[in-house]
């Protein structure tokens, strides 16, 4: 965290994290401003706080990697630093606008999606399943541990689940909901937090043994209706949304920005990683691309 002051007054903060591999810091800092949470400052001071923060980081780091919204990209390009700057358009979170009523929201969906939302939710209710709109964190956390082995393959990463739970627990406004059998068995869980009139969904687990019940659609049907009733006007799906809502969500313009110091040793490291990247497996290659892109 970089603290930027003006005299004795704190003007703002810049949040980021250092990339660590096997417990060793790589002197590469990463910050995510896709939701406008990387810099804490008054609007009129955001540019100066970001500028001071970046210059301070580059005195200690060899590279910075920021996900930046399009309206803040000029702030970085104007920073006077001895660093190479490049940026590329990317997609991070999916944003779905919510209507004033649930019926209005359904009316904006395609006929097939609208029919599925109604059909599978009615089928779930007839089976005796119950939607719980508010859960305590301890209950939600325990339920995710029980449900994780039954979740879809891409959601069964214990490390990711623990990180997401830690993020939710740290937030002052958690949003925890679930769908369970009348016997009490959880078949779907959704968690995140809210800021203002925006809800952020960071995790959803669905029991994959209930594929024919389309738990994901049922849970999101309840979730969206509950959020609308609470007065929320937008839901953000962390990392993107799956079908069918992916067809109705949008990805705002954000850019992956690379700032690299102009030292000979760092340039040689990046060129080496760029050469290795061409021969690496896909997953490792993407990691190397994060270091070496632009070379």
Secondary structure, 3 states (H helix, E strand, C coil): CEEEEECCEEEEEECCEEEEECCEEEEEEEEECCCCCCEEECHHHHHHHHHHHHHHHHCCCCEEEEEEEHHHHHHHHCCCCCEEEEEEEECCCEEEECCCCHHHHHHHCCHHHHHHHHHHHHHHHHCCCEEECCCCHHHHHHHHHHHHHHCCHHHCCHHHHHHHHHHHHHCCCEEEEEEECCCCCEEEEEEEEEECCEEEEEEEEECHHHHHHCHHHHHHHHHHHHHHHCCCCEEEECCCCCCCHHHCCECCCEEEEEEEECCHHHHHHHHHHHHHHCCCCHHHHHHHHHHHCCC
